[in-house]
Amino acid sequence: MARLLSFCLLGISLTFLAACSSQYETDLAKNKQWEELGAYHGEQGYRELDEIDLGKRGGFSEIDYEKYRAGYLKGRFDYCTGKQTVGTVINPGYPDDCQDSQSSSSYGLVERGY
């Protein structure tokens, strides 16, 4: 019985934490703070939103997407700077999200003209 109660409390806590980060993202999108939203996603190691997904959050213009993208690239850089690869510590087969396997440039900057 105590184990079940502990499990339920853990589930409720995780749900509450997820709701907090979702609210933060919702507030950023509501206030049209696209660069900050992108930076948050990058810093947390989240995958980048594409233009369609950003449009679902209220970013309808190409400028909105470029602001999001610029913030994401900065956040991703911060996330990956100095990060040891998880694969070397836990599992050699784990992909390194911070390593771009197709080019030596970081985060597709060269391909985008930066």
N, C-alpha and C positions, 0 to 999 in steps of 0.2 A: 504494500500500500504506500509506504513512504517513497519507494522507488517510482511509482506511478506519479505521485505528487511532484517529485523532483523533476521528472520528465515533463510534466505539464508546465511547471514554472519555467523551465528552460525554454520550452516552445513559446510561451507567452513573452518571455524576455527577448528572444530572437525576433519575434514578430514586431515588438515595440521598437527595437533598434532599426529594423528594416523600414518601418513606417517613418522614423525620424529622418533617415537619409532620403527617402522618397519625398518627404515634405520639403526638405531643403532644395532638392532638385526642382520640385514643383514651384517653389517660391522664386528660384532663379529664372525659370522659364516664364512665369507670370510677369516678372519684372523686366523681361527681355534682356537679361544679363547673359547673353550667349557666350561671351568669352569666359566668364566665370564658370558657367556650366561646363564648358569644354575643359577648362583647367581642372575642375573637380573630377570629371570623368577620367582624365589622364592621370591625375595624382593618385586616384584610387585603383588604377590598373584596369579600369573598365574598357571594353571595346568602344571604338569611336562610333557615334551615331552617323548614319548616312543622311542625305538631304530629306528623304522621305520620313524617316523617324523624327528628325528635327522639326519637320513640318507638322507632324502630329502633336508636337509640344508647343506649336505656335510660331516657329521660325520659318516664315514663308519665302523670304527673299534669299538671293544668292549672297548678299552682304551678311545676312544673319548666319548663314552656313560658314562663310569665310571667317567670321568672328569666332564662331564655335570651334572651327578647325584650328585657328591660331592659338586659342586657349588650350585646346586638347594637346597640341604639339608641345606647348610649354609644360603642361602638366605631365605629359608622358615623359618628357625629358627629365623632369624632376623625379618622377617615379623610377626611371631606369638608371639615373646617375648613381654610381657607386653600388648598385644592387648586385649582389652575388647571384649567380644562377642557381635556382632551386634544384635543378637537375643534378648538379654536382654534389649536393648535400643529401637529397632524399632518393631520387630516382633518376638514373642516367637517361631514361627514355622520356622524361618530362620536357616539354617544349619550352624554350626560353623566349618569352613574349617580347623581350627587349632587344632581341637580336633579329635584324632584318636579313633573312637568308638570301634575298635576291640581289641586294646591292650593299656596298659598304657605307652608303649614306644613311644618316639617321632619319627614320620616320618619314621617308618619302619626300624630303624637302627638295632634293634635286629634281625629282620628277615633276614637282609642282612649280618649279621656277624660282625657288627661294635660295 
